[in-house]
Amino acid sequence: MSSVRIRVNDVSRELDVADHETLLAVLRDRLGLTGSKESCGRGECGACTVHLAAAGDRTRPVYSCLTLAAACDGASVTTIEGLGAGTLHPLQEAFVAQDAVQCGFCTPGQIMAAAALLADNPVPDEPAIRAALSGNLCRCGTYPRIVLAVRDAAQRMKAARG
């Protein structure tokens, strides 16, 4: 067991975690944050994508099913529940507006990957969007609408910046 201090969605936590326990298990089973999904458990589908900022490091999207919770000591994590800070994030609005949500299982991971892209590249072209989302699988095949949603969100965010 390891004691881990972690900030999740701007709330500081101190948890005892098993050495083999994944960040996904901690988020879902211990903290009740069930937006991140476990599908493959091997880092192949992206349904468990969250944002992680290790101490002194920049925020990046990670597969929480492959990330050991013990390795997150001092880190900050943002899940889909913490993305909009109490309101819908422009990506969430755009996914609804563009009908990019089918079964919804992949949606949190898709949105988290897209949010990381838009943080680095506020006006991505289609190849950049497709590349950023290439690690996220949609079993419903909603990819064209997902790309439209990311473009829509980029426009919404640009308009909000003025």
Backbone as ProteinMPNN parsed JSONL, in Angstrom:
{"seq_chain_A": "MSSVRIRVNDVSRELDVADHETLLAVLRDRLGLTGSKESCGRGECGACTVHLAAAGDRTRPVYSCLTLAAACDGASVTTIEGLGAGTLHPLQEAFVAQDAVQCGFCTPGQIMAAAALLADNPVPDEPAIRAALSGNLCRCGTYPRIVLAVRDAAQRMKAARG", "coords_chain_A": {"N_chain_A": [[0.85, -1.188, 0.0], [0.397, 2.252, -0.692], [0.519, 5.651, 0.268], [-1.153, 8.243, -1.236], [-1.217, 11.506, -2.432], [-3.43, 13.367, -4.181], [-4.906, 15.521, -6.553], [-8.107, 15.781, -7.583], [-10.257, 16.848, -9.969], [-10.052, 19.451, -8.948], [-10.229, 19.007, -6.206], [-8.557, 18.213, -3.33], [-7.171, 15.122, -2.354], [-6.346, 12.431, -0.167], [-5.219, 9.248, -0.28], [-4.985, 5.762, 0.458], [-3.514, 3.454, -1.553], [-3.352, 0.386, -3.353], [-0.395, -1.133, -4.672], [-0.769, -2.122, -7.253], [-3.102, -0.941, -8.1], [-5.16, 0.76, -10.373], [-5.452, 4.083, -11.727], [-7.932, 4.479, -12.884], [-9.556, 2.615, -11.48], [-9.462, 3.735, -8.923], [-10.692, 6.22, -9.392], [-13.296, 5.474, -10.292], [-14.241, 3.413, -8.482], [-13.531, 4.182, -5.873], [-13.86, 6.937, -5.655], [-16.233, 7.475, -6.882], [-16.501, 8.578, -9.412], [-17.722, 8.024, -12.246], [-17.662, 8.62, -14.936], [-15.435, 8.181, -16.621], [-14.727, 5.375, -18.502], [-14.265, 1.796, -18.323], [-13.248, -0.222, -20.811], [-11.548, -1.78, -22.656], [-9.33, -2.178, -20.993], [-6.676, -2.21, -21.62], [-5.518, 0.009, -22.732], [-6.213, 0.525, -25.363], [-8.592, 1.567, -26.353], [-9.41, 4.077, -25.366], [-11.587, 4.916, -23.815], [-11.293, 5.465, -21.157], [-9.948, 7.842, -20.859], [-8.372, 10.525, -19.212], [-7.289, 13.733, -17.95], [-4.017, 14.367, -16.907], [-1.756, 15.924, -14.788], [1.3, 15.745, -13.762], [3.379, 16.56, -10.947], [4.976, 19.543, -11.636], [4.834, 19.084, -14.349], [3.356, 19.312, -17.649], [-0.164, 19.336, -18.438], [-1.648, 16.409, -19.693], [-3.365, 14.076, -21.842], [-4.21, 10.857, -20.617], [-4.452, 7.269, -20.517], [-6.396, 6.069, -18.109], [-6.725, 3.474, -17.302], [-4.316, 2.274, -17.59], [-2.635, 3.661, -16.003], [-0.942, 3.731, -13.027], [-2.253, 4.279, -9.833], [-0.621, 4.795, -7.659], [1.533, 6.019, -8.827], [0.682, 8.555, -9.211], [1.067, 10.342, -7.199], [1.017, 13.554, -5.887], [0.044, 14.595, -8.2], [-2.301, 16.169, -10.484], [-5.562, 15.552, -11.511], [-7.994, 15.589, -14.041], [-11.249, 14.725, -14.73], [-13.988, 13.755, -16.89], [-16.159, 14.669, -15.439], [-15.166, 16.892, -14.151], [-14.519, 18.652, -16.13], [-16.147, 20.783, -17.143], [-16.491, 22.481, -15.0], [-18.91, 22.69, -13.441], [-20.719, 23.54, -15.358], [-21.8, 22.811, -18.719], [-19.117, 21.987, -20.799], [-17.849, 23.594, -23.767], [-17.221, 21.565, -25.623], [-18.826, 19.437, -24.771], [-21.345, 20.566, -25.206], [-21.187, 20.851, -27.997], [-20.938, 18.179, -28.845], [-23.482, 17.241, -28.273], [-25.032, 18.985, -29.88], [-24.118, 18.324, -32.454], [-24.93, 15.761, -32.7], [-23.148, 13.746, -31.946], [-23.109, 11.743, -30.165], [-23.752, 8.505, -29.683], [-24.169, 5.562, -28.479], [-22.842, 6.479, -26.315], [-20.801, 5.485, -24.73], [-18.078, 5.813, -25.405], [-17.883, 8.527, -25.382], [-17.029, 10.247, -23.106], [-14.205, 9.779, -23.088], [-13.536, 10.529, -25.714], [-14.191, 13.253, -25.636], [-12.423, 14.171, -23.646], [-9.943, 13.681, -24.878], [-10.227, 15.381, -27.073], [-10.434, 17.834, -25.77], [-7.858, 18.124, -24.762], [-6.482, 18.388, -27.163], [-7.602, 20.846, -28.133], [-6.683, 22.578, -26.189], [-4.011, 22.75, -26.784], [-4.029, 23.363, -29.491], [-6.0, 25.578, -30.653], [-7.446, 25.932, -33.027], [-7.794, 23.534, -34.787], [-7.156, 21.648, -37.801], [-8.915, 19.234, -39.871], [-7.243, 16.863, -40.254], [-5.574, 17.108, -37.964], [-7.424, 16.892, -35.902], [-8.395, 14.287, -36.312], [-6.01, 12.863, -35.897], [-5.486, 13.461, -33.194], [-7.598, 12.173, -31.982], [-7.178, 9.575, -32.589], [-6.521, 7.524, -30.839], [-8.842, 6.811, -29.628], [-11.601, 4.806, -29.664], [-14.712, 4.353, -31.334], [-17.372, 2.408, -31.159], [-19.782, 2.646, -32.396], [-19.303, 3.974, -34.705], [-19.313, 6.753, -35.133], [-17.573, 8.656, -36.064], [-17.423, 10.781, -38.149], [-19.287, 12.676, -37.166], [-18.213, 13.191, -34.68], [-15.834, 14.481, -35.348], [-16.959, 16.759, -36.554], [-18.157, 17.816, -34.25], [-15.924, 18.508, -32.686], [-14.786, 20.492, -34.285], [-16.914, 22.337, -34.204], [-16.924, 22.923, -31.452], [-14.424, 24.142, -31.249], [-14.92, 26.487, -32.688], [-16.939, 27.609, -31.061], [-15.458, 28.062, -28.725], [-13.562, 29.84, -29.646], [-15.181, 32.02, -30.308], [-16.09, 32.666, -27.761], [-13.755, 33.568, -26.597], [-13.458, 35.882, -27.905]], "CA_chain_A": [[0.0, 0.0, 0.0], [1.074, 3.546, -0.737], [-0.314, 6.819, 0.518], [-1.071, 9.108, -2.407], [-1.917, 12.8, -2.425], [-3.814, 13.639, -5.565], [-5.959, 16.526, -6.715], [-9.033, 15.292, -8.6], [-11.284, 17.855, -10.27], [-9.801, 20.568, -8.034], [-10.436, 18.617, -4.809], [-7.402, 17.465, -2.829], [-7.494, 13.837, -1.733], [-5.245, 11.586, 0.297], [-5.749, 7.889, -0.341], [-4.096, 4.614, 0.487], [-3.794, 2.661, -2.749], [-2.524, -0.796, -3.581], [0.634, -0.876, -5.681], [-1.268, -2.52, -8.568], [-4.396, -0.3, -8.346], [-5.104, 1.75, -11.448], [-6.127, 5.363, -11.525], [-9.338, 4.272, -13.25], [-10.23, 1.941, -10.363], [-9.606, 4.717, -7.84], [-11.693, 7.214, -9.79], [-14.636, 4.887, -10.372], [-14.666, 2.606, -7.336], [-13.294, 4.819, -4.576], [-14.315, 8.328, -5.647], [-17.563, 7.547, -7.48], [-16.463, 9.335, -10.664], [-17.934, 6.931, -13.187], [-17.661, 9.079, -16.322], [-14.383, 7.451, -17.328], [-15.204, 4.0, -18.65], [-13.324, 0.726, -18.63], [-13.731, -1.051, -21.907], [-10.556, -2.798, -23.013], [-8.399, -2.414, -19.896], [-5.336, -2.372, -22.179], [-5.059, 1.244, -23.37], [-6.441, 0.467, -26.808], [-9.866, 2.14, -26.792], [-9.507, 5.477, -24.976], [-12.798, 5.237, -23.051], [-10.904, 5.848, -19.797], [-9.045, 8.999, -20.947], [-8.468, 11.649, -18.282], [-6.139, 14.632, -18.029], [-3.115, 14.203, -15.78], [-0.621, 16.843, -14.696], [2.21, 15.36, -12.687], [4.035, 17.721, -10.339], [5.948, 20.202, -12.497], [4.667, 18.657, -15.74], [2.175, 19.871, -18.294], [-1.331, 18.457, -18.481], [-1.704, 15.584, -20.9], [-4.356, 13.005, -21.737], [-3.665, 9.529, -20.34], [-5.392, 6.174, -20.311], [-6.378, 5.816, -16.667], [-6.68, 2.027, -17.056], [-2.903, 1.865, -17.604], [-1.895, 4.53, -15.093], [-1.012, 3.28, -11.643], [-2.635, 5.342, -8.903], [0.541, 5.088, -6.812], [2.429, 6.89, -9.594], [0.033, 9.858, -9.344], [1.281, 11.138, -5.993], [1.323, 14.947, -6.179], [-0.491, 14.967, -9.509], [-3.641, 16.718, -10.625], [-6.339, 14.794, -12.495], [-9.307, 16.111, -14.42], [-12.097, 13.743, -15.394], [-15.095, 14.373, -17.628], [-17.027, 15.354, -14.473], [-14.542, 18.153, -13.758], [-14.145, 19.443, -17.302], [-16.931, 22.003, -17.333], [-16.564, 23.258, -13.759], [-20.289, 22.951, -13.035], [-21.558, 23.77, -16.533], [-21.319, 22.028, -19.846], [-17.969, 22.489, -21.557], [-18.235, 23.741, -25.174], [-17.158, 20.267, -26.305], [-20.024, 18.683, -24.417], [-22.436, 21.198, -25.948], [-21.029, 20.559, -29.421], [-21.239, 16.77, -29.071], [-24.94, 17.13, -28.301], [-25.535, 19.724, -31.039], [-23.744, 17.637, -33.689], [-25.393, 14.378, -32.592], [-21.938, 12.915, -31.929], [-23.264, 10.79, -29.072], [-24.64, 7.394, -30.02], [-24.384, 4.828, -27.233], [-22.278, 7.334, -25.282], [-19.76, 4.845, -23.936], [-16.773, 6.394, -25.728], [-17.972, 9.987, -25.395], [-16.137, 10.935, -22.166], [-12.822, 9.69, -23.555], [-13.418, 11.35, -26.924], [-14.215, 14.663, -25.221], [-11.183, 14.488, -22.932], [-8.869, 13.746, -25.879], [-10.451, 16.591, -27.859], [-10.117, 18.991, -24.914], [-6.396, 18.245, -24.746], [-6.113, 18.944, -28.469], [-7.99, 22.257, -28.229], [-5.825, 23.348, -25.282], [-2.736, 22.948, -27.485], [-4.275, 23.841, -30.852], [-7.383, 26.036, -30.573], [-8.126, 25.912, -34.325], [-7.192, 22.413, -35.519], [-7.781, 21.211, -39.045], [-9.455, 17.878, -39.742], [-6.214, 15.85, -39.969], [-5.114, 17.24, -36.575], [-8.486, 16.34, -35.054], [-8.383, 12.828, -36.464], [-4.795, 12.352, -35.246], [-5.636, 13.578, -31.736], [-8.614, 11.223, -31.53], [-6.885, 8.246, -33.137], [-6.44, 6.549, -29.756], [-10.169, 6.644, -29.043], [-12.462, 4.032, -30.542], [-16.165, 4.481, -31.239], [-17.942, 1.194, -31.738], [-20.957, 3.017, -33.195], [-18.844, 4.542, -35.969], [-19.788, 8.136, -35.198], [-16.398, 9.498, -36.283], [-17.656, 12.05, -38.86], [-19.984, 13.617, -36.283], [-17.272, 13.563, -33.621], [-14.959, 15.499, -35.948], [-17.782, 17.977, -36.642], [-18.342, 18.349, -32.9], [-14.675, 19.147, -32.254], [-14.702, 21.758, -35.047], [-17.945, 23.2, -33.633], [-16.441, 23.381, -30.138], [-13.327, 25.097, -31.492], [-15.551, 27.745, -33.066], [-17.604, 28.139, -29.863], [-14.442, 28.534, -27.796], [-12.96, 31.034, -30.271], [-16.165, 33.107, -30.158], [-16.127, 33.043, -26.341], [-12.531, 34.328, -26.317], [-13.632, 37.206, -28.526]], "C_chain_A": [[0.888, 1.242, 0.0], [0.07, 4.633, -0.399], [-0.075, 7.797, -0.626], [-1.865, 10.38, -2.153], [-2.171, 13.162, -3.878], [-4.942, 14.669, -5.577], [-6.841, 16.06, -7.867], [-10.151, 16.313, -8.768], [-11.266, 18.986, -9.25], [-10.134, 20.279, -6.574], [-9.242, 17.777, -4.38], [-7.864, 16.218, -2.095], [-6.212, 13.2, -1.21], [-5.812, 10.186, 0.452], [-4.641, 6.871, -0.14], [-4.482, 3.736, -0.692], [-2.854, 1.464, -2.805], [-1.553, -0.498, -4.714], [0.16, -1.191, -7.096], [-2.557, -1.797, -8.972], [-4.272, 0.795, -9.407], [-5.817, 3.039, -11.043], [-7.604, 5.225, -11.847], [-10.115, 3.63, -12.109], [-10.454, 2.914, -9.206], [-10.707, 5.713, -8.183], [-13.098, 6.637, -9.716], [-15.091, 4.263, -9.048], [-14.524, 3.313, -5.998], [-13.883, 6.209, -4.516], [-15.676, 8.514, -6.304], [-17.634, 8.37, -8.756], [-16.522, 8.33, -11.809], [-17.988, 7.368, -14.649], [-16.616, 8.382, -17.161], [-14.776, 5.98, -17.336], [-14.056, 3.018, -18.823], [-13.957, -0.124, -19.71], [-12.718, -2.151, -22.181], [-9.625, -3.144, -21.857], [-6.955, -2.558, -20.347], [-4.813, -1.119, -22.868], [-5.238, 1.26, -24.871], [-7.681, 1.228, -27.267], [-10.05, 3.608, -26.414], [-10.717, 5.854, -24.14], [-12.487, 5.744, -21.638], [-10.031, 7.109, -19.755], [-9.389, 10.074, -19.929], [-7.272, 12.56, -18.541], [-5.327, 14.483, -16.753], [-2.0, 15.227, -15.88], [0.194, 16.414, -13.493], [2.892, 16.615, -12.17], [5.101, 18.269, -11.277], [5.836, 19.849, -13.964], [3.425, 19.303, -16.327], [1.052, 18.84, -18.314], [-1.341, 17.691, -19.798], [-2.793, 14.525, -20.732], [-3.65, 11.672, -21.496], [-4.806, 8.516, -20.255], [-5.33, 5.816, -18.835], [-6.387, 4.329, -16.343], [-5.25, 1.506, -17.028], [-2.057, 2.641, -16.605], [-2.052, 4.022, -13.668], [-1.312, 4.455, -10.726], [-1.446, 5.755, -8.036], [1.52, 6.03, -7.516], [1.876, 8.309, -9.727], [0.199, 10.734, -8.115], [1.721, 12.551, -6.39], [0.764, 15.448, -7.493], [-1.881, 15.578, -9.393], [-4.336, 15.983, -11.76], [-7.644, 15.527, -12.769], [-10.036, 15.015, -15.176], [-13.179, 14.495, -16.166], [-16.016, 15.144, -16.677], [-16.471, 16.716, -14.094], [-14.232, 19.071, -14.915], [-14.878, 20.769, -17.392], [-17.062, 22.883, -16.116], [-18.002, 23.666, -13.428], [-21.232, 23.274, -14.171], [-21.046, 22.881, -17.657], [-20.153, 22.743, -20.517], [-18.435, 22.66, -23.013], [-18.142, 22.435, -25.969], [-18.393, 19.429, -26.007], [-21.241, 19.243, -25.152], [-22.383, 20.819, -27.424], [-21.32, 19.09, -29.725], [-22.748, 16.549, -29.125], [-25.482, 17.781, -29.576], [-25.258, 18.999, -32.353], [-24.173, 16.166, -33.7], [-24.217, 13.397, -32.664], [-21.975, 11.886, -30.811], [-24.241, 9.705, -29.527], [-24.913, 6.625, -28.726], [-23.82, 5.613, -26.048], [-21.12, 6.749, -24.507], [-18.397, 5.484, -24.17], [-16.733, 7.903, -25.526], [-17.07, 10.67, -24.365], [-14.675, 10.921, -22.614], [-12.583, 10.533, -24.789], [-13.334, 12.825, -26.542], [-12.923, 15.038, -24.504], [-9.998, 14.574, -23.887], [-8.999, 15.021, -26.705], [-10.125, 17.842, -27.046], [-8.612, 19.212, -24.832], [-5.902, 18.834, -26.063], [-6.391, 20.44, -28.516], [-7.188, 23.141, -27.271], [-4.493, 23.679, -25.953], [-2.903, 23.614, -28.843], [-5.727, 24.293, -30.933], [-8.156, 26.015, -31.897], [-7.529, 24.771, -35.174], [-7.91, 22.15, -36.841], [-8.224, 19.755, -38.869], [-8.379, 16.815, -39.519], [-5.695, 15.916, -38.524], [-6.151, 16.661, -35.613], [-8.459, 14.823, -35.112], [-7.154, 12.206, -35.785], [-4.936, 12.37, -33.731], [-6.619, 12.56, -31.174], [-8.32, 9.789, -31.957], [-6.764, 7.16, -32.069], [-7.762, 6.287, -29.068], [-11.083, 5.949, -30.048], [-13.931, 4.299, -30.265], [-16.767, 3.274, -31.93], [-19.168, 1.486, -32.592], [-20.565, 3.634, -34.539], [-19.261, 5.985, -36.187], [-18.662, 9.119, -35.521], [-16.673, 10.788, -37.051], [-18.336, 13.103, -37.978], [-19.089, 14.063, -35.128], [-16.327, 14.643, -34.132], [-15.713, 16.818, -36.085], [-17.955, 18.631, -35.274], [-17.089, 19.064, -32.406], [-14.491, 20.469, -32.989], [-15.69, 22.782, -34.498], [-17.475, 23.768, -32.293], [-15.316, 24.38, -30.29], [-13.891, 26.468, -31.858], [-16.246, 28.402, -31.874], [-16.585, 28.755, -28.903], [-13.751, 29.799, -28.339], [-13.882, 32.223, -30.102], [-16.21, 33.59, -28.701], [-14.901, 33.85, -25.942], [-12.594, 35.739, -26.895], [-12.727, 37.402, -29.635]], "O_chain_A": [[1.963, 1.274, 0.6], [-1.105, 4.53, -0.751], [1.066, 8.133, -0.942], [-3.018, 10.342, -1.722], [-1.249, 13.249, -4.689], [-5.813, 14.669, -4.708], [-6.375, 15.956, -9.002], [-10.893, 16.604, -7.829], [-12.306, 19.421, -8.755], [-10.305, 21.209, -5.785], [-8.947, 16.75, -4.991], [-8.819, 16.251, -1.318], [-5.13, 13.415, -1.756], [-6.755, 9.96, 1.211], [-3.495, 7.101, -0.525], [-5.635, 3.323, -0.819], [-1.71, 1.531, -2.358], [-1.853, 0.294, -5.607], [0.645, -0.582, -8.05], [-3.059, -2.015, -10.075], [-3.385, 1.646, -9.336], [-6.66, 3.062, -10.146], [-8.444, 5.798, -11.153], [-11.227, 4.061, -11.804], [-11.517, 2.912, -8.585], [-11.56, 6.01, -7.346], [-13.993, 7.252, -9.136], [-16.184, 4.548, -8.559], [-15.311, 3.071, -5.083], [-14.357, 6.637, -3.463], [-16.218, 9.619, -6.281], [-18.714, 8.815, -9.145], [-15.491, 7.847, -12.278], [-18.328, 6.563, -15.517], [-16.886, 8.024, -18.307], [-15.116, 5.412, -16.298], [-13.014, 3.35, -19.39], [-15.049, -0.668, -19.546], [-13.003, -3.327, -21.961], [-9.175, -4.285, -21.749], [-6.098, -2.976, -19.567], [-3.771, -1.169, -23.523], [-4.493, 1.937, -25.579], [-7.815, 1.511, -28.457], [-10.79, 4.318, -27.095], [-10.862, 7.023, -23.783], [-13.33, 6.379, -21.004], [-9.437, 7.41, -18.719], [-10.544, 10.48, -19.799], [-6.351, 12.191, -19.27], [-5.879, 14.472, -15.652], [-1.377, 15.381, -16.931], [-0.174, 16.682, -12.349], [2.974, 17.62, -12.877], [6.021, 17.551, -11.668], [6.673, 20.277, -14.759], [2.553, 19.78, -15.6], [1.289, 17.636, -18.22], [-1.079, 18.246, -20.866], [-3.106, 14.124, -19.611], [-2.614, 11.393, -22.1], [-5.953, 8.858, -19.965], [-4.312, 5.31, -18.363], [-6.084, 3.952, -15.211], [-4.994, 0.422, -16.505], [-0.891, 2.312, -16.387], [-3.168, 3.899, -13.164], [-0.686, 5.509, -10.837], [-1.288, 6.933, -7.717], [2.257, 6.762, -6.855], [2.538, 9.175, -10.298], [-0.463, 11.766, -8.0], [2.683, 12.72, -7.139], [0.984, 16.601, -7.863], [-2.535, 15.508, -8.353], [-3.769, 15.812, -12.839], [-8.306, 16.018, -11.855], [-9.513, 14.448, -16.136], [-13.267, 15.721, -16.097], [-16.591, 16.161, -17.064], [-17.239, 17.614, -13.746], [-13.728, 20.174, -14.703], [-14.259, 21.789, -17.696], [-17.688, 23.94, -16.189], [-18.279, 24.837, -13.168], [-22.446, 23.283, -13.969], [-19.981, 22.275, -17.547], [-20.202, 23.948, -20.767], [-19.331, 21.938, -23.451], [-18.919, 22.23, -26.902], [-18.94, 18.784, -26.901], [-22.068, 18.486, -25.66], [-23.408, 20.505, -28.029], [-21.898, 18.788, -30.769], [-23.234, 15.757, -29.933], [-26.304, 17.185, -30.273], [-26.077, 19.052, -33.271], [-23.814, 15.418, -34.61], [-24.278, 12.371, -33.342], [-20.97, 11.228, -30.542], [-25.425, 9.974, -29.729], [-25.798, 7.004, -27.959], [-24.263, 5.436, -24.913], [-20.509, 7.447, -23.698], [-17.638, 5.676, -23.22], [-15.653, 8.494, -25.502], [-16.382, 11.623, -24.732], [-13.988, 11.939, -22.527], [-11.545, 11.184, -24.907], [-12.498, 13.56, -27.069], [-12.384, 16.12, -24.736], [-9.138, 15.441, -23.729], [-7.998, 15.67, -27.007], [-9.592, 18.809, -27.59], [-8.144, 20.351, -24.833], [-5.008, 19.68, -26.073], [-5.518, 21.22, -28.896], [-7.033, 24.336, -27.525], [-3.919, 24.744, -25.726], [-2.021, 24.345, -29.295], [-6.603, 23.487, -31.248], [-9.385, 26.075, -31.893], [-6.84, 25.026, -36.163], [-9.108, 22.398, -36.977], [-7.942, 19.128, -37.848], [-8.568, 15.937, -38.677], [-5.409, 14.878, -37.927], [-5.796, 16.016, -34.627], [-8.497, 14.154, -34.08], [-7.254, 11.145, -35.171], [-4.556, 11.413, -33.057], [-6.491, 12.134, -30.026], [-9.125, 8.89, -31.713], [-6.897, 5.978, -32.386], [-7.805, 5.615, -28.037], [-11.306, 6.452, -31.149], [-14.344, 4.452, -29.115], [-16.678, 3.139, -33.15], [-19.553, 0.665, -33.424], [-21.414, 3.796, -35.416], [-19.533, 6.388, -37.318], [-18.806, 10.314, -35.263], [-16.183, 11.835, -36.628], [-17.994, 14.284, -38.04], [-19.202, 15.194, -34.655], [-16.051, 15.613, -33.426], [-15.172, 17.878, -35.77], [-17.906, 19.856, -35.155], [-17.185, 20.115, -31.774], [-14.084, 21.461, -32.385], [-15.351, 23.955, -34.343], [-17.617, 24.964, -32.04], [-15.25, 25.36, -29.548], [-13.394, 27.492, -31.388], [-16.153, 29.616, -31.696], [-16.814, 29.827, -28.341], [-13.404, 30.703, -27.58], [-13.425, 33.322, -29.788], [-16.352, 34.786, -28.446], [-14.977, 34.71, -25.064], [-11.898, 36.652, -26.451], [-12.743, 38.46, -30.266]]}, "name": "protein", "num_of_chains": 1, "seq": "MSSVRIRVNDVSRELDVADHETLLAVLRDRLGLTGSKESCGRGECGACTVHLAAAGDRTRPVYSCLTLAAACDGASVTTIEGLGAGTLHPLQEAFVAQDAVQCGFCTPGQIMAAAALLADNPVPDEPAIRAALSGNLCRCGTYPRIVLAVRDAAQRMKAARG"}
